[in-house]
Amino acid sequence: MRWLAVLCLVLFGSVACAAQPIRYCDYPVYPPISWSDGLEVRGLAPQTVRSVLGGLGYEVQTVVLGNWKRCLLDAAEGRVDVVLAYQTPQRDDGLLFSRVPVLREEVAIFYNRRKPVRFDQLGDLAKYRGGLLFGESYGPEFDRFVAEHGNVEWVSDSRQNFGKLIRQRIDFIAHERRTGTLFVEQLAGGQDIAALPRPLTVDYLRIAVSRHSPLAARMDEIDALLKKRVDDGSVARWLQQSERDYRAMLAGDGVPR
């Protein structure tokens, strides 16, 4: 169907093409980046995608799949149009990434205070058992390390992962510092979980477009609109609001609309 979308752009322009909804895939277990209030997907990621693509005249449909790996696969194969993700060489095959980053993310090593973990260099983690979500990638070096040592258990749910860490069934979790810190606040036993100050990696979330999507021809426009949202402080405000809303939901105060 890609040729139809390209023909539409050539003959009629972006307004006519916008009649075709854009499918945005999310796995909402990363507050405040993306999370669910039980009714809809909320957070910085869907807000940014709706704002940028809405500025191009597109209607955005949110698709929620069973795990993050499935989102990435569907985007690479053209079943969905866009995700928010880190850029890796493997993902470059099926996705085009915005040059402008949405957000700087620091990935930390979370551990149980009852069983401290030493981490001065990547090789130190070889003697520990880790936990990751399906589809997560924290850079080529870390991905190679995981593949070589086979010391990581893969799950589809952050609650399950941190629950295993609380019960000391695993020794560490590699996770975004902001998201992990916010997440453990509401877990029973979460007071035992801490993050090491030394980051595992620093990376940047970007808008990632399927090479099969009509959006692939509009990456320059996406970058220009995204830069405006970053420069005018919109992205920072959406992030702060998402954190407030998520904490309000957990406190039982409801989520402001």
Summary of the structure (lengths in Angstrom):
residues: 257
radius of gyration: 19.0
end to end distance: 36.7
largest distance: 64.4
contacts: 825
relative contact order: 0.19
helix: 43%
strand: 24%
